Every structure is written in structure tokens, then in C-alpha cells.
Amino acid sequence: MNKKPLSNNDSVELIESVNKEKPILKQQNELKNSAFEACPVWVGCHCLDYDEAWYDDTDEETFRPWNGKVPSDEEQWMFLVKTDFILADGTTLRGFMSPPEHGNQFDISNQHPIIITENGELIMIWYGSLPENYFKKDTELTYSLLNKKHKEIFPIHCTILREMIDGQNTGLILGFERNEK
């Protein structure tokens, strides 16, 4: 069988067809409100898409728009879902968090809520095992970014759109939290 070599035009078409199949990939810290307006559910693709040609472009912090059914029954994958956060003073901000697994209650250490400011800054609420000095410095920065005091921010009522998940869609955040050692 005689194969004809690819011309420059064929190469361009091949590259374009591969790129059309590659979804938008974003690191978690690159996700902004506009991403959640375009697609309210994002999925971690490092454990899900290992058989895709573009897999080598991902790591544990890479997400893509979820194109499956909503709510998803795929509890083994990491989802980030558009969330509304109502601060104690009534201010509403958007952001995202992982939904509670079916049947489980809201738990800040599992949901990892992130608020996105109007300027696109990400505000962590759960700090896990990060060092105390980082926790203090970052929470002080948050008060400055929001131009609010603790009592104006907390408690925060957070709500994931009901149609996005199958389970509890609300939670109450009493303050910044981290694992105490």
C-alpha cells in the first residue's frame, strides 16, 4: 500500500481536528466566575481522562467542563460546582465548592468552598493542614480584599443550585477553618 505524505494543509487540518476534541482545561486556581457561568459544573480530569490524547497536559489540579448528566452519580470523581455565598451582612458572592456526596451533610473539610471576588481573587475558607503563619496571613488578606470585618462575613450561607446535585445543597460556614495539629 502506497501512502501519500501529508501536505502542509493536511497537517493543519489534522492538528485542528485534534484540538477540537480537546476540552478547555483550567487549573483550579484559574477558574473564575465566567467559567462557572459558561458551565456550572467542572470535573477533575486527571483521574477521569487518562485515556485521552491530551491527558499529559493535565495534573491533579486540572479541571474541564463537565458534559455528563447533572446531577452526576459519579462520586469517585472530583467535581467543582457553581455556588452562591451570602455573607452575614447580606452581600452575595459567587464561587465554587465540591458537592457533598449523596446522603452526606455539608462539611467544610470535604467541600472546600472557594469564594471568587469581583476582581477574580480566590478566597479560601478551608485551609486544611497549611501552616498557622500562612493561615493568619491569608485570612488577614481576605478581610482586606473584601473590605469587611469578621462579623460582616460570618456566618456565610452557601448554596449550590438544586439541579446541580443530588443531596444537600446548602451549608453554613462559621469562620475560616484549618486542621489543628
N, C-alpha and C positions, 0 to 999 in steps of 0.2 A: 504494500500500500504506500503510495507516494503522498507525503504530507507537504502541503504548501506552507512556507514560513509565514509568520504573522507580519502583516504590514503595520506601519505606524497607526493607521486608523483602526485596525483590528485590535491592537494593543490598548488604545484609548477606550474603545468600546468594552473590552474585557475588564479593564480597571473600573470603568464607570458601573458596569453591572455588578461587580463585587461590592463596590462602595454603596450601591443602592440597597444591598441586603444588610449592610452593617447599620445597626441602630445608633441613635445618639447615645454616646457614652459619657457619663459625668462622674467625677469623684464626688463623694458625699459633700465635701466642703465647697463644691462648685454649684450645688443645687440652690436655686433662688426661687422666689415665688412665681416667676414667669414659667419655670419648668413645671411647677405643680398646677398652674393654670392650664398649660397645654396638655398635661397628663397628670391626673391626681394620684396615681399610684406608680411608684418606681420599684424595681426589683434589683437586688444584688446579683450581678451576673457572673461572678467568679466561680460560684459553686453550681450554677444553673446551666451556663452556656459553654461548658468545657469542650463541646464538640463543634463549636462554631469556628470558622476561619479566622475571625478577629479576636479569638479568646486571648491570645498573647498580649493584646492591648489592655487587658483588664488586670485588676488586683482585688484584694478583699474590700476595698473602698469604692469600687466601680459599680455604678447603677445605670440602668437603662429603663425607658418607659415600659410599663407592664402592658402587654397586649392580650393577656388572657382574660378569663371571666372574672368578674368582680361581684361579690367578694370571692376571693380565692380560697380554695380548701387546701392549698399547698403550704402547710405550716412549716415545712423544713427550709423554706427559702426566706431570705431577709427582705421584707417589704418596708418601704417608707411611704407614708400616706399623708396627703394634704390635711392639715389640722388648723383649726381656729383656736386662738388663745385669748381669753378675756381676762385682762388684768384686774386687780382689786379696784382700781379707780374707774373701770368701765372701758378702758382702751382695748380695742380688738386688734390683735396682730396675727399674722399668718406664719406658718412654719410647717413642720412635719414631725412625725414620730412613727415608730413601729407599732402596728396594731397589737392589742392583746390577742394571744392565741384563743381560739374558740373556747368559751366557757370560763376563761380566766378573768380575774379582776384587773383593773388598772394598777400597774406597779411601775413607778418611775425608773427603777433599775432595769426593767425589761423593755420599756417603751422608749427610753432615751429621747425625750422631747427636745426639739430644737426650734427656737423662735428665730424668724428672719426679720430684721429691722427694715424700715423703709429704704435704708441705704444699702441693703443687701448683706449686712453683717449677720453672722450666725451667732446666736446666743445659746449656750449650753445651759441646761438646768441640772442634769445629772453628770457628775464628774468621776464616777467610778473610783478607781484607785489612784487617780492623779495626786501628786504631792500637795500637801497643805499649802505651801507657798504659791503654787500655781493656782489652786482653788481660790485663795484670798485675792490674788492679783486679778484674776479673770472676773470674779464676781464684782469687784470694785469697778472694773472697766464696764461691766454690764450696767451698773447703776448710772454711770456716766453716759453711756450710749443711749440709754432710754430717758436720761434726764429725770429720773424718778428715785424715790426712796423705797426702802423695803416694803413699807405698809401700803404704798401705791401700786406695787407689783403683785404681792402675795396676799391672799391665795389666788392662784391662777386656775380658772376653769378652762379645760381643754376639751375640744370636741372634734372627732373625726366624723366626716359625713356618714350618716347611717348606711347609705347604699354601698359604701366602700368596704365595710367589714361585716362579718357575721359574728357578733358578740358585743361586748360592752364598747360603746363608742365615746364615753366621757370619762374624765378623770379630774382630780383635784390635786394641784401642786401647792404644797405649803411653803416651800422655800427651796433654795439651792441644796443639793444633797451630794454626798460622796460616801464611799465606804470608809468607815472608821477602822483603823487598824489597832 
